[in-house]
């Protein structure tokens, strides 16, 4: 019996988490026409992903010890010894692993440190942004959130929520905010390059359309983005992109209660101060 090809064009519905950061809904601001290809991607790339997963499993096992033999690595990873041996040979060819001796086995090389350059940038980014964010919150009261893009979401790297008298939460560190619907993500997408935007949308299993393009153009015109809420909520966020030339380093948002001001009022009062804050942070990061 001939196998039928996988169906294409599954309707995409942008979903996001937590009562204050979002709920499942179909976004009227250009997202509802996006297409989900997640299941197709999983089926198409599973055979290619598995060797990569196994390679990182071996790297992680080696990172937990000074060195390790094939037997030890096979026992810890659950991989067959021939598979571990084959992966080690590949990692040696790439320069990430070296053989110490037949008795001691293998260890990582200092080349793996290069894999952490992005993490070190995040640390530098937070160090540069934190003092300016604290001063903003001290002056205006509202909590700020610093985010960077991280695997299909914006991850919160720093927040002044703990020191804000107007915050409804203690902290949001490492919380993931949706790219397509959160203020942080929409600011990032609006100001990043066309190539980056296409890559992110493709990774989300989404596609651009006229309505979404118009929404991003409006954000670029205004200089800030708001979260797209599925229904009336007491909280809203206004976000701006932190840019170094054409590159978006991250984004920063201010959370406020909708009883205190409307989106129009928030844009008028805080659009310029937030963009000034973003420029100051970008300048410090570049130093």
N, C-alpha and C positions, 0 to 999 in steps of 0.2 A: 504493500500500500504506500503510495507516494505521500510524503510528508508535506503538509501545507506550509507556505511561507508565513513568517510572523506578520501580524497585522500592524499597519502603520497608522500614525495620526491619532494616537490616544489623546483625548482632551486633557490639557494641563490645568490643574487647579493649584494656585499658589497657596500653600499652607504655612502658617508660622505659629510659634509657641508662646504660651503664658498669657494671662489675662491682660497684663499691662503692655506686653510687647507685640501681641497680636493673636488672632484666632483664625481658624480655617475659613476661607471665603473665596469668592470669585471676584477678582479686582476689576472694577469698571474702568480703571485708569490705564487701559491698554494691555492688561495681563491676561484677560479671559480668552483671548484669541491664541495664546501661546500653546504649543503642542508638547506633550510629554513623550519622551522617547526613552525613559529610564529602563523599562523592561527590555527593550530592544538592545540598548547599550550593554546591559548586563549579559544578555545571551551572546552578543557579538564579540565581546571582549573578555569573556571569562577565561578562555584558553590563554590569552595573552597576559592577563593579570596574575594568574596563579604562579608562574615562575618569578615574577617580581615580588609577590607576597612571600614566597619561600626564601628568596634572597634576603629580604629584610628580616625575616625570622632568624636567619643565621647571623646577620649583623647584630641584631638585638641580643642574641645569646652570647656572642663574643664580647659585647659591650659590658656584660655583667661580670667579667672575669679578666685577669691579666692575659690569659691564653687558654685555649681549649683544644682537645683532641677531637678527631672525627667521632669517636665513640661517645664522648661526653656531649658533643653538639647534637648528635643524632638522638641521644637519650632525652635531652632537654627539649628539642624541637619536635620530636615525634616523627621526623623525616627519616626515610631509609638511608643507610650509610652511603650507598652509591650516589644518591641524590645530593647529600651533604658534600661529598667529595667533588662532585661536578660543580656545585655552586661555589665552593671554595676556590676551585681553579679559575672560574670566571671572575670572582672578586679579586683574586691575585692579579689576573690580567688587567683588571681595571685600576689596580693600585690601592684598593681599600683594605686588603688583607695581605699578610705575609706569613710564611712558614718559619716558625722559630727553630724547631727541630722535630725529628721523628717522635721523640719522647714527649716533648711539651706541646706539640701541635701548632696551632695558629693563633695569631693576634691581629688586632686592628692596626692600621697605620695612621699617621697623622692626617692623611688625606680626608678621613671622615669628618674632620673639623670643618672642612669647607661646606659640608651639608648643613651646618648650623649657622651660616652667615645670615640667613633670613631671621633667625631667632635673635641673633645679636643686634640686628637692625631694630627689631621690635623693642628690645630693651633700651636702645639709644633713643628711639622714638618716644617712648614713655618718659624717659628721663628729661628729654627736651620739653615735652608738653606739660608735664605735671605741675611745675611751678606757675605757669601761665594760666592753666585751668583752675588752680586753687585761687588765684587772685581774681579771676572772673567770678567764681562762685561767691567769694567773700564780698565782692562789690554788688552783684546782682541777686544773689540768693539761690538761684536755680541750679540744680545739679547738671553736670556735664558728663559726657561719655565719649571716650576715645575708642575708635574701632579700626581694625584692619581686615582686609579680605582674607578668608581662610576656608578653603574647601566648601564652596557652595553656601557660604554665610559670612556675615560680618561678626568677628569675635571682639567682644569688649575687652580692651587691654588695660584701661584705667578709667576710674570714675571718681568724681568728687561727691558722690551721693552721701558717703558717711559723714561729711562735714557740712552738708547743705541743710539749712533749717526748713527747706521746702521739699525735701525728698520724702518719698513714700516707701523707700527701700534702703536697706543698709549698704548693699553693694551689688554690683552686677558683673563682677570680674569673671571673664571667660564665658559669660553668657553669649549665646549665638543669636544674632538678629537677622531676619530674612533679608536677602538682597533685594528682591523685587518689590517688597512692600514696606520694609522699614525705612525710616528717614535716612539712616546712615548708608544703607545700601543704595538707595535711589540717588543720593548725592554722589556717591562713588561712581555709579554707572553713568550718570549724566555728564561727568567731567573727565572720565577716562577716555583713552583713545578709542576710535572705532574698532580697531583690531582687538583690543582688550575686551570691549563690550561684547563683540560677537563671540569671543572665546568663553566669556562668563555665561552668556545666555545659552550657548551650546552645551556647556557643562551642566547647566541647570535643566537641560532638556526643553528649553524654551526658544522661541524665535521672536524677533522684533516684528512690529507691525506699525501701521501709521499712527495709531492712537498712542502706543508706547513711545514712539519717536517724538511725537508732539509733547508728551509729558516731559521727556528729557530736555527738549528744547525750552520748555517753559521754566524748568529748574535752572538751566544755564542762564536764561534771561533774568530771572529773579535773583540768582546767586545762592539759593538755598532750597532745600527739599523738606517736605513733610511726610510723615508716615501715612500710608493709605489704610484707614481703619475700616473694618468690616461693618461696624455699627457704632452708634454713639458711645464714646468712652470718656471717662473723666480725665485721662491723660493723653497728651500728644507730644510729638517730638519734632523739632526743627533742626536740620543738619546742614553742614557745609563741608565741602571737600578741602582737604589740606594738600596743596599742590606744590611741586617743585618743577617749574616749567610745565611741560606737557604731561608729566608723570603725576599720578595721584598717589600720595603716600598713605593716605588713610582718610578718615572723616571724623567729624566731631559733632555731637548733637547735644541739644539742651532740652530736657524734659520739663514740661509745665502742665499745670492743670487747666483744663478748658474753661473752668469757671472763672479763672483769673484773666483770661484774654482769649480772643479768637485767633485763628491762624493769620488773618490779615494783620491784626494788631501785633502778633508775635513777630511777623516778618518785618513790619515797620520799626519796631523797637529794637529787635535783636539781630536782624539780618546783617547790618553793617558791623556791629561789634563782634559778632561771631566770625565774620570773614576777616576782620582785622586780627582776631586771635589766631585764626588759621594761618595767616601770612607770617605772623610772629613765630609760630611754632615751626613752620617750614624753613624760615631763615635760620633758626637755631639748629634744626636737624642738619642743614647743609654745612654748618661750620665744622 
